[in-house]
Amino acid sequence: MENSDEEFEEALGKSLKTIGRNLQRLRTIAEKDLTEVAKAVHMKAEVLETIEKGTHEMRVSQLARLCAYYNVTPVDLFKYSEA
């Protein structure tokens, strides 16, 4: 059975929110501010902010840089957390 475009968009939105929450949590744990992390991963702070809000469809290269910075895997970022 094929998923509809609407179902795909809903699943994508949930995944982006989960990734964003996890990135924000990691940044808080690391006691870093948004600008500091953005500079370290060669990204505009505004872009990182939208990623953390779960409203930006990031590139694979952005995901890879963020994972390397926090020393996590992409799978770690997809895991649901209650925070």
N, CA, C and O atoms as CSV, one atom per row, in Angstrom:
chain,resi,resn,atom,element,x,y,z
A,1,MET,N,N,0.835,-1.170,0.000
A,1,MET,CA,C,0.000,0.000,0.000
A,1,MET,C,C,0.890,1.247,0.000
A,1,MET,O,O,1.830,1.341,0.790
A,2,GLU,N,N,0.599,2.184,-0.870
A,2,GLU,CA,C,1.368,3.407,-0.980
A,2,GLU,C,C,0.856,4.450,-0.002
A,2,GLU,O,O,-0.346,4.564,0.235
A,3,ASN,N,N,1.792,5.214,0.564
A,3,ASN,CA,C,1.404,6.337,1.409
A,3,ASN,C,C,1.019,7.514,0.528
A,3,ASN,O,O,1.612,7.729,-0.529
A,4,SER,N,N,0.044,8.258,0.958
A,4,SER,CA,C,-0.335,9.447,0.214
A,4,SER,C,C,0.673,10.556,0.497
A,4,SER,O,O,1.456,10.480,1.443
A,5,ASP,N,N,0.634,11.576,-0.337
A,5,ASP,CA,C,1.512,12.728,-0.122
A,5,ASP,C,C,1.259,13.346,1.247
A,5,ASP,O,O,2.196,13.783,1.916
A,6,GLU,N,N,0.025,13.384,1.658
A,6,GLU,CA,C,-0.342,13.959,2.949
A,6,GLU,C,C,0.274,13.155,4.094
A,6,GLU,O,O,0.786,13.731,5.054
A,7,GLU,N,N,0.227,11.841,3.994
A,7,GLU,CA,C,0.826,10.983,5.024
A,7,GLU,C,C,2.341,11.159,5.064
A,7,GLU,O,O,2.946,11.188,6.135
A,8,PHE,N,N,2.944,11.277,3.884
A,8,PHE,CA,C,4.383,11.490,3.807
A,8,PHE,C,C,4.755,12.812,4.466
A,8,PHE,O,O,5.693,12.863,5.263
A,9,GLU,N,N,4.042,13.867,4.149
A,9,GLU,CA,C,4.323,15.190,4.714
A,9,GLU,C,C,4.154,15.181,6.232
A,9,GLU,O,O,4.930,15.819,6.945
A,10,GLU,N,N,3.159,14.473,6.722
A,10,GLU,CA,C,2.939,14.377,8.160
A,10,GLU,C,C,4.097,13.642,8.840
A,10,GLU,O,O,4.582,14.075,9.886
A,11,ALA,N,N,4.530,12.548,8.254
A,11,ALA,CA,C,5.641,11.774,8.816
A,11,ALA,C,C,6.936,12.584,8.766
A,11,ALA,O,O,7.723,12.556,9.713
A,12,LEU,N,N,7.154,13.294,7.682
A,12,LEU,CA,C,8.340,14.135,7.548
A,12,LEU,C,C,8.326,15.229,8.610
A,12,LEU,O,O,9.346,15.491,9.247
A,13,GLY,N,N,7.190,15.860,8.798
A,13,GLY,CA,C,7.065,16.909,9.807
A,13,GLY,C,C,7.371,16.400,11.204
A,13,GLY,O,O,8.045,17.077,11.980
A,14,LYS,N,N,6.883,15.218,11.527
A,14,LYS,CA,C,7.160,14.622,12.844
A,14,LYS,C,C,8.641,14.325,13.001
A,14,LYS,O,O,9.218,14.567,14.061
A,15,SER,N,N,9.257,13.804,11.951
A,15,SER,CA,C,10.692,13.499,12.005
A,15,SER,C,C,11.518,14.766,12.184
A,15,SER,O,O,12.464,14.782,12.971
A,16,LEU,N,N,11.171,15.824,11.464
A,16,LEU,CA,C,11.905,17.082,11.589
A,16,LEU,C,C,11.770,17.663,12.992
A,16,LEU,O,O,12.733,18.204,13.536
A,17,LYS,N,N,10.585,17.555,13.576
A,17,LYS,CA,C,10.371,18.042,14.948
A,17,LYS,C,C,11.219,17.240,15.935
A,17,LYS,O,O,11.828,17.814,16.838
A,18,THR,N,N,11.260,15.924,15.767
A,18,THR,CA,C,12.049,15.069,16.653
A,18,THR,C,C,13.530,15.401,16.544
A,18,THR,O,O,14.211,15.540,17.560
A,19,ILE,N,N,14.028,15.527,15.333
A,19,ILE,CA,C,15.431,15.884,15.120
A,19,ILE,C,C,15.723,17.234,15.763
A,19,ILE,O,O,16.728,17.394,16.455
A,20,GLY,N,N,14.853,18.192,15.536
A,20,GLY,CA,C,15.041,19.529,16.092
A,20,GLY,C,C,15.085,19.533,17.608
A,20,GLY,O,O,15.949,20.174,18.208
A,21,ARG,N,N,14.153,18.818,18.232
A,21,ARG,CA,C,14.138,18.731,19.698
A,21,ARG,C,C,15.428,18.099,20.219
A,21,ARG,O,O,16.000,18.559,21.207
A,22,ASN,N,N,15.874,17.050,19.552
A,22,ASN,CA,C,17.097,16.371,19.984
A,22,ASN,C,C,18.323,17.269,19.813
A,22,ASN,O,O,19.201,17.281,20.676
A,23,LEU,N,N,18.391,18.006,18.735
A,23,LEU,CA,C,19.514,18.919,18.536
A,23,LEU,C,C,19.502,20.026,19.588
A,23,LEU,O,O,20.547,20.387,20.128
A,24,GLN,N,N,18.336,20.553,19.869
A,24,GLN,CA,C,18.233,21.605,20.877
A,24,GLN,C,C,18.632,21.066,22.260
A,24,GLN,O,O,19.314,21.747,23.026
A,25,ARG,N,N,18.208,19.859,22.561
A,25,ARG,CA,C,18.558,19.230,23.835
A,25,ARG,C,C,20.066,19.032,23.934
A,25,ARG,O,O,20.660,19.310,24.976
A,26,LEU,N,N,20.694,18.552,22.854
A,26,LEU,CA,C,22.141,18.351,22.842
A,26,LEU,C,C,22.884,19.676,23.030
A,26,LEU,O,O,23.896,19.737,23.728
A,27,ARG,N,N,22.375,20.720,22.408
A,27,ARG,CA,C,23.016,22.037,22.541
A,27,ARG,C,C,22.905,22.534,23.980
A,27,ARG,O,O,23.855,23.097,24.525
A,28,THR,N,N,21.747,22.325,24.586
A,28,THR,CA,C,21.545,22.741,25.970
A,28,THR,C,C,22.466,21.971,26.910
A,28,THR,O,O,23.079,22.554,27.804
A,29,ILE,N,N,22.560,20.666,26.705
A,29,ILE,CA,C,23.447,19.834,27.527
A,29,ILE,C,C,24.904,20.292,27.379
A,29,ILE,O,O,25.656,20.312,28.353
A,30,ALA,N,N,25.288,20.654,26.168
A,30,ALA,CA,C,26.660,21.102,25.902
A,30,ALA,C,C,26.896,22.538,26.384
A,30,ALA,O,O,28.021,23.036,26.350
A,31,GLU,N,N,25.828,23.189,26.830
A,31,GLU,CA,C,25.896,24.577,27.311
A,31,GLU,C,C,26.477,25.509,26.257
A,31,GLU,O,O,27.347,26.334,26.540
A,32,LYS,N,N,25.975,25.357,25.035
A,32,LYS,CA,C,26.405,26.196,23.913
A,32,LYS,C,C,25.228,27.057,23.464
A,32,LYS,O,O,24.070,26.655,23.585
A,33,ASP,N,N,25.534,28.236,22.948
A,33,ASP,CA,C,24.440,29.024,22.392
A,33,ASP,C,C,24.336,28.759,20.892
A,33,ASP,O,O,25.240,28.197,20.274
A,34,LEU,N,N,23.238,29.170,20.345
A,34,LEU,CA,C,22.917,28.900,18.945
A,34,LEU,C,C,23.999,29.419,18.002
A,34,LEU,O,O,24.412,28.718,17.078
A,35,THR,N,N,24.448,30.630,18.235
A,35,THR,CA,C,25.449,31.249,17.370
A,35,THR,C,C,26.768,30.489,17.406
A,35,THR,O,O,27.424,30.322,16.378
A,36,GLU,N,N,27.151,30.033,18.581
A,36,GLU,CA,C,28.399,29.294,18.742
A,36,GLU,C,C,28.375,27.982,17.952
A,36,GLU,O,O,29.337,27.648,17.259
A,37,VAL,N,N,27.275,27.247,18.062
A,37,VAL,CA,C,27.151,25.977,17.336
A,37,VAL,C,C,27.091,26.231,15.835
A,37,VAL,O,O,27.751,25.545,15.055
A,38,ALA,N,N,26.300,27.214,15.439
A,38,ALA,CA,C,26.160,27.526,14.016
A,38,ALA,C,C,27.518,27.837,13.394
A,38,ALA,O,O,27.837,27.350,12.309
A,39,LYS,N,N,28.300,28.636,14.073
A,39,LYS,CA,C,29.629,28.985,13.560
A,39,LYS,C,C,30.514,27.738,13.453
A,39,LYS,O,O,31.238,27.567,12.472
A,40,ALA,N,N,30.452,26.881,14.455
A,40,ALA,CA,C,31.286,25.673,14.475
A,40,ALA,C,C,30.944,24.708,13.345
A,40,ALA,O,O,31.819,23.994,12.853
A,41,VAL,N,N,29.677,24.681,12.929
A,41,VAL,CA,C,29.252,23.742,11.874
A,41,VAL,C,C,29.067,24.445,10.524
A,41,VAL,O,O,28.496,23.880,9.592
A,42,HIS,N,N,29.559,25.688,10.437
A,42,HIS,CA,C,29.522,26.444,9.180
A,42,HIS,C,C,28.097,26.599,8.644
A,42,HIS,O,O,27.794,26.241,7.507
A,43,MET,N,N,27.246,27.139,9.495
A,43,MET,CA,C,25.837,27.296,9.170
A,43,MET,C,C,25.381,28.646,9.727
A,43,MET,O,O,25.905,29.109,10.740
A,44,LYS,N,N,24.423,29.267,9.079
A,44,LYS,CA,C,23.852,30.498,9.609
A,44,LYS,C,C,23.025,30.160,10.847
A,44,LYS,O,O,22.336,29.141,10.893
A,45,ALA,N,N,23.107,31.030,11.844
A,45,ALA,CA,C,22.347,30.817,13.079
A,45,ALA,C,C,20.854,30.724,12.803
A,45,ALA,O,O,20.148,29.957,13.457
A,46,GLU,N,N,20.372,31.496,11.844
A,46,GLU,CA,C,18.950,31.478,11.498
A,46,GLU,C,C,18.525,30.123,10.952
A,46,GLU,O,O,17.416,29.659,11.214
A,47,VAL,N,N,19.412,29.494,10.193
A,47,VAL,CA,C,19.114,28.172,9.640
A,47,VAL,C,C,19.089,27.138,10.758
A,47,VAL,O,O,18.181,26.310,10.833
A,48,LEU,N,N,20.097,27.195,11.624
A,48,LEU,CA,C,20.138,26.252,12.740
A,48,LEU,C,C,18.904,26.420,13.626
A,48,LEU,O,O,18.349,25.438,14.118
A,49,GLU,N,N,18.489,27.639,13.820
A,49,GLU,CA,C,17.292,27.889,14.631
A,49,GLU,C,C,16.061,27.223,14.022
A,49,GLU,O,O,15.262,26.624,14.742
A,50,THR,N,N,15.900,27.322,12.701
A,50,THR,CA,C,14.745,26.687,12.060
A,50,THR,C,C,14.862,25.166,12.075
A,50,THR,O,O,13.851,24.467,12.128
A,51,ILE,N,N,16.090,24.652,12.029
A,51,ILE,CA,C,16.290,23.204,12.145
A,51,ILE,C,C,15.846,22.750,13.528
A,51,ILE,O,O,15.130,21.758,13.663
A,52,GLU,N,N,16.277,23.484,14.559
A,52,GLU,CA,C,15.903,23.114,15.924
A,52,GLU,C,C,14.404,23.243,16.164
A,52,GLU,O,O,13.851,22.534,17.005
A,53,LYS,N,N,13.748,24.124,15.447
A,53,LYS,CA,C,12.293,24.272,15.566
A,53,LYS,C,C,11.556,23.183,14.784
A,53,LYS,O,O,10.350,22.996,14.948
A,54,GLY,N,N,12.291,22.472,13.939
A,54,GLY,CA,C,11.683,21.409,13.145
A,54,GLY,C,C,10.942,21.917,11.924
A,54,GLY,O,O,10.031,21.258,11.423
A,55,THR,N,N,11.335,23.099,11.443
A,55,THR,CA,C,10.637,23.685,10.298
A,55,THR,C,C,11.520,23.796,9.059
A,55,THR,O,O,11.135,24.421,8.070
A,56,HIS,N,N,12.700,23.191,9.115
A,56,HIS,CA,C,13.646,23.291,8.001
A,56,HIS,C,C,14.052,21.896,7.540
A,56,HIS,O,O,14.511,21.080,8.339
A,57,GLU,N,N,13.883,21.632,6.266
A,57,GLU,CA,C,14.335,20.358,5.700
A,57,GLU,C,C,15.825,20.491,5.412
A,57,GLU,O,O,16.226,21.057,4.396
A,58,MET,N,N,16.633,19.964,6.316
A,58,MET,CA,C,18.071,20.145,6.206
A,58,MET,C,C,18.683,19.245,5.149
A,58,MET,O,O,18.116,18.225,4.758
A,59,ARG,N,N,19.844,19.652,4.707
A,59,ARG,CA,C,20.624,18.860,3.763
A,59,ARG,C,C,21.355,17.758,4.526
A,59,ARG,O,O,21.562,17.858,5.735
A,60,VAL,N,N,21.733,16.731,3.822
A,60,VAL,CA,C,22.493,15.636,4.428
A,60,VAL,C,C,23.818,16.169,4.970
A,60,VAL,O,O,24.271,15.733,6.029
A,61,SER,N,N,24.432,17.091,4.267
A,61,SER,CA,C,25.705,17.654,4.728
A,61,SER,C,C,25.523,18.410,6.047
A,61,SER,O,O,26.398,18.363,6.911
A,62,GLN,N,N,24.403,19.098,6.206
A,62,GLN,CA,C,24.123,19.793,7.468
A,62,GLN,C,C,23.920,18.786,8.593
A,62,GLN,O,O,24.433,18.965,9.698
A,63,LEU,N,N,23.183,17.747,8.309
A,63,LEU,CA,C,22.949,16.688,9.286
A,63,LEU,C,C,24.278,16.056,9.705
A,63,LEU,O,O,24.512,15.821,10.891
A,64,ALA,N,N,25.130,15.786,8.743
A,64,ALA,CA,C,26.428,15.164,9.034
A,64,ALA,C,C,27.296,16.072,9.904
A,64,ALA,O,O,27.940,15.599,10.840
A,65,ARG,N,N,27.320,17.363,9.603
A,65,ARG,CA,C,28.129,18.290,10.406
A,65,ARG,C,C,27.607,18.392,11.830
A,65,ARG,O,O,28.394,18.442,12.775
A,66,LEU,N,N,26.300,18.423,11.996
A,66,LEU,CA,C,25.715,18.490,13.339
A,66,LEU,C,C,25.980,17.211,14.117
A,66,LEU,O,O,26.290,17.260,15.307
A,67,CYS,N,N,25.860,16.073,13.458
A,67,CYS,CA,C,26.154,14.793,14.122
A,67,CYS,C,C,27.610,14.741,14.562
A,67,CYS,O,O,27.904,14.307,15.675
A,68,ALA,N,N,28.518,15.175,13.707
A,68,ALA,CA,C,29.936,15.166,14.054
A,68,ALA,C,C,30.198,16.113,15.232
A,68,ALA,O,O,30.960,15.779,16.139
A,69,TYR,N,N,29.585,17.259,15.217
A,69,TYR,CA,C,29.785,18.235,16.292
A,69,TYR,C,C,29.359,17.669,17.640
A,69,TYR,O,O,30.066,17.824,18.636
A,70,TYR,N,N,28.205,17.015,17.669
A,70,TYR,CA,C,27.678,16.471,18.923
A,70,TYR,C,C,28.125,15.029,19.182
A,70,TYR,O,O,27.793,14.449,20.216
A,71,ASN,N,N,28.878,14.457,18.243
A,71,ASN,CA,C,29.358,13.080,18.364
A,71,ASN,C,C,28.197,12.086,18.536
A,71,ASN,O,O,28.203,11.242,19.432
A,72,VAL,N,N,27.210,12.220,17.650
A,72,VAL,CA,C,26.063,11.314,17.628
A,72,VAL,C,C,25.863,10.818,16.201
A,72,VAL,O,O,26.479,11.329,15.265
A,73,THR,N,N,25.006,9.829,16.043
A,73,THR,CA,C,24.671,9.328,14.716
A,73,THR,C,C,23.332,9.922,14.281
A,73,THR,O,O,22.568,10.398,15.120
A,74,PRO,N,N,23.043,9.901,12.990
A,74,PRO,CA,C,21.726,10.341,12.549
A,74,PRO,C,C,20.600,9.560,13.230
A,74,PRO,O,O,19.550,10.121,13.540
A,75,VAL,N,N,20.821,8.279,13.457
A,75,VAL,CA,C,19.807,7.458,14.125
A,75,VAL,C,C,19.496,8.027,15.508
A,75,VAL,O,O,18.339,8.050,15.927
A,76,ASP,N,N,20.531,8.487,16.215
A,76,ASP,CA,C,20.321,9.086,17.535
A,76,ASP,C,C,19.363,10.273,17.454
A,76,ASP,O,O,18.535,10.467,18.344
A,77,LEU,N,N,19.474,11.056,16.400
A,77,LEU,CA,C,18.641,12.249,16.261
A,77,LEU,C,C,17.196,11.919,15.906
A,77,LEU,O,O,16.293,12.713,16.170
A,78,PHE,N,N,16.976,10.755,15.311
A,78,PHE,CA,C,15.628,10.349,14.937
A,78,PHE,C,C,14.859,9.713,16.089
A,78,PHE,O,O,13.653,9.485,15.985
A,79,LYS,N,N,15.557,9.427,17.189
A,79,LYS,CA,C,14.901,8.792,18.326
A,79,LYS,C,C,14.025,9.797,19.045
A,79,LYS,O,O,14.448,10.917,19.332
A,80,TYR,N,N,12.818,9.392,19.330
A,80,TYR,CA,C,11.859,10.243,20.017
A,80,TYR,C,C,12.293,10.459,21.465
A,80,TYR,O,O,12.713,9.524,22.147
A,81,SER,N,N,12.188,11.680,21.914
A,81,SER,CA,C,12.476,11.972,23.320
A,81,SER,C,C,11.366,12.855,23.860
A,81,SER,O,O,10.758,13.627,23.118
A,82,GLU,N,N,11.107,12.738,25.148
A,82,GLU,CA,C,10.032,13.479,25.801
A,82,GLU,C,C,10.423,14.909,26.134
A,82,GLU,O,O,9.564,15.692,26.538
A,83,ALA,N,N,11.675,15.272,25.982
A,83,ALA,CA,C,12.119,16.608,26.348
A,83,ALA,C,C,11.494,17.572,25.417
A,83,ALA,O,O,11.723,18.776,25.530
